[in-house]
Amino acid sequence: MDEGFQRFRREYASRVSRKILFAVLILVASFLVFGLTLSVGEYNIGFIESYQIVFDHLMGIPVSDRMKDLIIWDYRLPRAVMAALSGSGLAIGGAVMQSALRNPLAEPYTMGISSGASLGAALSIICGVCVVPALSGEPATVINSFVFSLVPVAVIMLVIRFKKTTPTMMILSGIAVMYVFSAVTTMLMVLADPTSLSEIYQWRVGTLGKATWGNIPLVAVFVALGIVSLWALSRNLNVLMTGNRSATSLGVDTRRLMMMSLVIVALVTSAIVCFTGTIGFVGLIVPHLVRIFIGSNNKYLIPASACFGALFLLVMDSVAKVAGSTGLPVGVICAVVGGPTFIYILIKQKKSAWR
C-alpha cells in the first residue's frame, strides 16, 4: 500500500511539474515574441536593438537615433504591453466563464459586454453623448464604453439575484441583451456620417493602435487584480464544475461564487474593451488550447491561460502590423486565425478534457 501511495505521489508531482514547465515555457516564448513585436512594423528595427533601446530608455541613457527611440518607446512598446495585458485578461475571462458556466462556447463576451461597449462607443462617436456631460472625444468614448459594457452584466446579476437560474439561462440572457444593444448600435451606424462610421467600425473590429502610456496603468491594475482574485477562487471553481448540486453538498455557495466570478470577469473585460474595442476569439480558443496541455484544473489553467493569452495576442499583433501595405486591425487577424483553430480544436479535443 505504501508503495502504491508513493507511486501516486511521484506521478502527481510529475504532472504538476509538467504544468509548471508549460507555463514557464510560454512565459519565455512571450518574452521573445514581445521583442519581435517591437522590431516589426513599417520601420524595421533589429530584435536586439529594440530591447537595447528599451533598456537605455529605462536607465536614462541617451539613445543616439531619436527616430528609433520615438518609434519604440512612444508607439510600439505601449502597444506591445497593451497586447500582453489584453491577451491575459481576455484569456483568464474565457477560462473562468467556461468553467463557471460549464460550457465550452462561453467567453468573456458571452454576457453581452462587447455589445454594450459598442453601443457606448457609438453614442459617443456618432451622437456626441456621454454619461459624463462635461466629457467629449476619446475620454468620452472610453467612459461610455466602460459604463455601457457593464449594463448587460447588471441585467444578468439581477436575474441571478431574484430567480434561480441555470448556466444556460444566463447565457441566453446575455445573448438577448447582446442582440438588443447590437440592433441599436447598427441603427446609429446607419445614420452616421462617413468619418464617424469609419471610427466606430475600427473600434468594433478591435485594435491596439490607440494604446498609450496613459491608459496602460488602469488596464494593468484591473488585469492583475483579476488574475489574483480568480486564482484565489480556483478551488471553488473546480468544485463548481462538478455541478451546482454537487458543489452545494460540498459547502460551496454556488450563487455567490457565480456572481463573484462574473463580476470580476466583467470588470477586467470592460477595462480592456473600452481601450481596444472588441478583439474576438482570444477568450474563446486560448483556454481550449491550454486545456489540451494541462487539463481543466483552474489552479493551473488560470495562470497558464494568462501567459498563453499574452503570447497569442502578441503573435497576432505582430502579424497584423505587417499584413497588407499599412497593416490591419488585430481583431481581423484574430478572427481569421481563431475561427479555423476553434473548429480544429472542437474536432480534436476529447470530451474528457472537460471532466
Summary of the structure (lengths in Angstrom):
residues: 355
radius of gyration: 21.3
end to end distance: 27.4
largest distance: 76.2
contacts: 1245
relative contact order: 0.15
helix: 79%
strand: 0%
